[in-house]
Amino acid sequence: MKKIDLLKIANDPKSFDGKNITVGGWVRSVRDMKTFGFVDLNDGTTFKGLQVVLNADKLANYADVTRLNTGSSVICHGVLKLTPSAKQPYELDATEVEILSQTDTTYPIQKKRTSLEVLREQAYLRPRTNLFNAVFRVRSEASFALHKFFNDKGFVYVHAPILTSSDCEGAGELFRVSTQDIYSGKKLKPEDELLGGKVFLSPSCQLEGEAFALAFGNIYTFGPSFRAENSNTVKHMNEFWHIEPEMAFYELFDDMDIMEEMVKFVINRLFEKCKDELEMFDSFVEPGLIAKLRNVAESEFARITYDTAIEELSKNNKNFEFKVKWGCDIQTEHEKYLTEVIYKRPVFVYNYPKDIKAFYMRLNDDNKTVKATDLLVPGIGELCGASEREERYDVLIDRIHELGLREEDYWWFLNLRKFGSVKHSGFGMGFDRFMMYVTGMKNIRDVIPFPRTPKNCKY
């Protein structure tokens, strides 16, 4: 059996017109008109399926085929016919249908609309729905676009470790990894652990990324990160995907340039590769999504200091749940006001107070602020966090002590400042948040295959 992928047919239907072909996939729906019927078939290679026409006079198992439930798997043999005057541009006139596996009435995803909450409980099946088929196809294309963007610019892709002994963010929200036998009742000392000390799941690859940037110039990492915060918001997960570039000789505004260029590149790539999916999101998930994304792709991102942001937000303070003042962190409601009301486009806010940012961000001459920036976008708020990194050994070690961190935990990171240090910058983008933005999905659990959130790790 030589099965033809539906994507291959979709890309060049004329080359298959009038030919006998074999396709295979899963049934999305069946219609029985007594003497003839239709199967909506999808094999996962393309968003749009194939209409298979069933003729009772031609198929010995017509009755069995028309009784198939959603999710059943079949192989169909037949002749492809172009139908330019019909709703679909082509269809398969079936001469034989082999039933491989038939679902029963317990199959949890039916033709009628199933709620997103129910589908989260059926995460292993939800990719078969039109919505999640589109979400995860866009996720694949966006991932490839990010790799292409950085590869085309000569960045080196680094596989950073998932196990770490340091807390990059200094927030203490880490998953501990242990070889302890939890059933024995005995407790291992850190030095008796398999890896010889306290080990955690990495919350960020930034520190390791800096080491490679100071060897290769420009690098990026792209993989899972882990945060052990007990948060059940629509924007947080305990396991998420993270893209983290680090660039030697880049200052803060260079960092902003590469972020803006990256976001626009990926969005334009999705316009090119995922037209059908974006149109579906625009129709059924977030009306106006395409116009929003075009605005981002075509706009020059605004750049304002933290001082300016606080000044603008203070004018509307009476309408905020969280009142703003200098020194406060900017909340989601503030981010949305800046991007959707004042500037009506993405905004870089930079030069944040040092007390609300991480130890590794370069201290400004005022000794109050750091060279850090957040990229805020309409709809979800913060998309990227970035900074120029503190390359001065004495300043960095003072910041480590100031924040109560242990110098010995960062010994090799400090050594980078002694062994050929240069100005360098980097940023991190939560890929799942970016996926929320480009699909219009409102819950981060709906843009990752198997979400890991508090009390939820069933697969």
Secondary structure, 3 states (H helix, E strand, C coil): CCCCCHHHHHHCHHHHCCCEEEEEEEEEEEEECCCEEEEEEECCCCCCCEEEEEECCCCCCHHHHHCCCCCCEEEEEEEEEECCCCCCCEEEEEEEEEEEECCCCCCCCCCCCCCHHHHHHCCCCHHHCHHHHHHHHHHHHHHHHHHHHHHHCCCEECCCCCEECCCCCCCCCCCEECCCCCCCCCCCCHHHCCCCCCEEECCCCHHHHHHHHHHHCEEEEEEEEECCCCCCCCCCCCEEEEEEEEEECCCHHHHHHHHHHHHHHHHHHHHHHCHHHHHHHHHHCCCCHHHHHHHHHHCCCEEEEHHHHHHHHHCCHHHCCCCCCCCCCCCHHHHHHHHHHHCCCCEEEEEEEHHHCCCCECECCCCCEEEEEEEEECCCEEEEEEEEECCCHHHHHHHHHHCCCCHHHHHHHHHHCCCCCCCEEEEEEEHHHHHHHHHCCCCHHHCCCCCCECCECCC
